[in-house]
């Protein structure tokens, strides 16, 4: 699977944690595993997916389960333009270095983080994007 570019496994009732080995599939451009029953945290190895353009791990059910822990900064995901993590159990604050090395500062980037457990304000550094579209509904964001 060293040449895999697109992997979609939505709505398959998959459980457990996302494997850290996912970060070894460097050519991957799209990973969609929405509507499953993952638990645990986002593996830090996802940051190795420098070609990834779209990551979809959202849940529609919003039953308070799903992927927890802090939101990763995804600082090395230079191509990412679509991130869907809605209705999980992410906690903590929004990372100031979010998409730090993005090559798409002038392009439209969609970030779905609704219905998690995120708190605090929107970091000032997020203003460097020209077209950042962020859904933070259902969190405890103060800005």
Secondary structure, 3 states (H helix, E strand, C coil): CCCCCEEECCCCCCEECCCHHHHHCCCCCEEECCCCEECCECCHHHHHCCCCCEEECCCCCCCCCCCEEECCCCCCCCCCCEEECCCCEEEEECCCCCCCCCCCCCCEEEEECCCCEEEECCCHHHHHCCEEEEECCCCEECC
